[in-house]
Amino acid sequence: MERDVVGERTVCVDEMTGIQAIERKEKDLPLRPGKVQRQEFEYIRHGTQALIANFNVVTGQIIHPTCGDTRTEEDFAQNIRKMVESDLDAQKWNLIMDCLNTHQSESLVRLVAEKEGLNIDLGIKGESGILKSMLTRAAFLTDSTHKIVFHYTPKHSSWLNQIEIWFSILMRKLLKRGSFYSKDHLKTRIEDFIDYFNRTMAKPFKWTYKGKLLAV
């Protein structure tokens, strides 16, 4: 996709959980002739952060991410709310994600019903109506007539979500060799990297995966 259909937004969404704030006990040994940079193997753990990221497939930018201590159903729904409410020009949102339970939650159903202006009985979770089960909630969330439409990747195929490509960039460029002295430091570095990425590196992914035929 090279551009948005007028008024539509297509966004890939997922979480990276358990991002460790690891502080190296000693500084890395720098590059020198014949020697690669060497990283200290001993470290101190300072806890973890969870990142909920939203990748705009047209601009290649990460929009309105959420980084914090938890990744609950409410955290995810609030992330979606913040993103949707940030763009008043959008007439439709196509949100691509895997079929994790928090991606098919009661909180999301209530959010979509609110944004659609639906004054209906949603039922009771685990008992009746739209909220009864993940199956009934998913059917509601994937309704193409809504302004906010969820598109779920098949089970065991989360790699189809382009946000996974961006997570690999974050890992290589920042997390793999980083040293973070607190959770707040890690969060700040992630947010700074996203800002830098959006300003200098962001572009649509040219996704050209080609499958190989199985040998008969």
Rosetta blueprint (number, residue, H / E / L):
1 M L
2 E L
3 R L
4 D L
5 V L
6 V L
7 G L
8 E E
9 R E
10 T E
11 V E
12 C E
13 V E
14 D E
15 E E
16 M E
17 T E
18 G E
19 I E
20 Q E
21 A E
22 I E
23 E E
24 R E
25 K L
26 E L
27 K L
28 D L
29 L E
30 P L
31 L L
32 R E
33 P L
34 G L
35 K E
36 V L
37 Q L
38 R E
39 Q L
40 E L
41 F L
42 E L
43 Y E
44 I E
45 R E
46 H E
47 G E
48 T E
49 Q E
50 A E
51 L E
52 I E
53 A E
54 N E
55 F E
56 N E
57 V L
58 V L
59 T L
60 G L
61 Q L
62 I E
63 I L
64 H L
65 P L
66 T E
67 C E
68 G E
69 D L
70 T L
71 R L
72 T L
73 E H
74 E H
75 D H
76 F H
77 A H
78 Q H
79 N H
80 I H
81 R H
82 K H
83 M H
84 V H
85 E H
86 S L
87 D L
88 L L
89 D L
90 A L
91 Q L
92 K E
93 W E
94 N E
95 L E
96 I E
97 M E
98 D L
99 C L
100 L L
101 N H
102 T H
103 H H
104 Q H
105 S L
106 E H
107 S H
108 L H
109 V H
110 R H
111 L H
112 V H
113 A H
114 E H
115 K H
116 E H
117 G L
118 L L
119 N L
120 I L
121 D L
122 L L
123 G L
124 I E
125 K L
126 G L
127 E L
128 S E
129 G L
130 I L
131 L L
132 K L
133 S L
134 M H
135 L H
136 T H
137 R H
138 A H
139 A H
140 F H
141 L H
142 T L
143 D L
144 S L
145 T L
146 H L
147 K L
148 I E
149 V E
150 F E
151 H E
152 Y E
153 T L
154 P L
155 K L
156 H L
157 S L
158 S H
159 W H
160 L H
161 N L
162 Q L
163 I H
164 E H
165 I H
166 W H
167 F H
168 S H
169 I H
170 L H
171 M H
172 R H
173 K H
174 L H
175 L H
176 K L
177 R L
178 G L
179 S L
180 F L
181 Y L
182 S L
183 K H
184 D H
185 H H
186 L H
187 K H
188 T H
189 R H
190 I H
191 E H
192 D H
193 F H
194 I H
195 D H
196 Y H
197 F H
198 N H
199 R H
200 T H
201 M L
202 A L
203 K L
204 P L
205 F L
206 K L
207 W L
208 T L
209 Y L
210 K L
211 G L
212 K L
213 L L
214 L L
215 A L
216 V L
